[in-house]
Amino acid sequence: MSTLLAAFNEGVSHSMSGNHGAAIQVFDRVLVQDPNHVLALSAKGSALASLGRPREALKCFERAIDLDPETAEHYRNAALCQLEMDEPEAARGLLEEALQLNTEHAWREAAAVEIASLGELLATESGKHRTRGIGLTGKARYRHARHVLEMALELHPGLVDAARALADVWSHLGDTEKRDQYTQLAGRLLRTAAV
C-alpha cells in the first residue's frame, strides 16, 4: 500500500472515530503531497463540516468539484455548506447539479434527509452548545432553520420529521397559520405512511 493511501486511510479512520481535528491534519499531509487528491479534499471538507466550519469545508468541496465535476456528492456537500451559511439560493443551484448527476430516487431522498437533519439541528441548538450554523440567535436562527427545512421538503415532500420541525419553527416565529399548515401536513404524511 502506498504511503499516500495509508495516510488517507488513517485520516478516514480518525474521521470515523469522531476525531475530526486529527483527520484534517492527516488530510492536509496528503494534500501537501498531492494537491489534486480529490478524496482527501472531500474527506477534509466533511471533517471541517462536522466541526461546524462550513466556509472552510465549502472551499474543499468547490475544489473537489473543479477536479471531479461528475461526482454528485461534491455538489451535495457544497450545498449543505451553503445551507448552513444560510445561502439557500446558492445551495439550490448546487443541489440541481447534484440531482442531474445522480437521478436515483433513493439518493434524492437521502440528500433530503441529510438536509432535514441539518435544519433540525439549526432549530434546536442554541447558546454555547451550538455546533452548526453561523451563530444566529432568536428569530433569525428559526428563519435560517426554516430555509433549510423547506428545501428538504422540496427535495422529498414525504418527510414527516421535516414537516414536524417546520411546524415547530413556525410556532417560534409566531405564525400560527403556518404552524397549523405544517402540523396538518405531518399528520397527512403519517396517515399515508401507515396505509
C-alpha positions, -999 to +999 in steps of 0.1 A: +000+000+000+014+034-009+022+059+019-003+083+004-031+057+005-021+047+040-022+083+052-056+089+036-069+057+053-055+070+086-075+103+081-107+084+073-102+063+104-098+094+125-130+109+110-150+077+116-140+078+152-151+114+156-115+128+158-120+153+130-092+176+141-067+148+137-083+138+104-079+173+090-042+172+099-037+139+081-057+150+050-035+182+049-004+160+048-019+140+019-028+173+001+007+186+005+020+156-014-009+156-039-029+188-041-053+172-065-062+143-043-100+146-047-109+120-020-087+138+006-102+172-004-137+158+000-129+140+033-113+171+047-144+191+037-166+166+055-144+168+086-145+206+086-183+205+082-185+181+111-167+206+132-191+234+122-167+251+098-188+253+067-169+282+050-137+262+051-155+230+041-171+247+011-137+256-003-127+219-002-159+208-019-156+236-045-120+224-053-133+188-055-159+199-080-133+216-101-112+184-102-141+159-104-172+176-118-190+143-124-195+133-087-228+143-073-217+141-037-193+170-040-222+192-051-245+179-024-218+185+003-212+220-010-249+227-009-251+216+027-223+241+035-243+268+017-274+259+036-255+260+069-243+295+060-279+305+052-274+308+014-303+288+001-302+300-035-266+291-039-274+257-023-304+252-047-281+256-077-256+230-063-284+206-055-298+209-090-263+199-104-261+170-080-296+158-089-287+159-126-256+137-119-274+113-097-310+107-107-318+079-083-348+085-061-331+069-031-302+093-034-325+123-036-344+111-006-311+105+014-300+141+005-333+154+017-330+135+050-295+149+055-307+184+048-337+180+072-312+168+099-292+200+094-324+220+097-335+203+129-300+209+144-302+246+135-336+249+151-328+231+183-292+241+191-286+273+209-262+292+230-227+279+239-238+243+229-243+254+193-221+235+169-237+242+135-248+273+115-235+308+116-243+318+151-277+334+145-299+338+176-336+343+182-360+345+153-331+348+128-320+313+139-355+299+132-357+317+099-324+300+090-337+266+100-369+273+080-349+278+048-331+245+053-362+225+062-382+239+033-355+228+009-356+193+025-394+191+018-389+204-017-365+175-024-387+149-007-422+160+001-429+130+022-405+138+051-427+137+082-399+149+105-392+179+083-429+188+083-430+185+122-398+205+126-412+232+103-444+234+124-422+239+155-401+266+136-432+285+126-445+283+161-413+300+173-417+326+145-452+334+157-471+323+126-499+300+139-514+296+104-481+282+090-476+261+122-510+246+117-504+240+080-472+220+087-488+202+116-516+190+093-491+181+066-471+159+091-504+142+101-514+135+065-479+122+058-481+099+088-515+086+078-503+080+042-472+061+055-494+039+077-515+028+047 
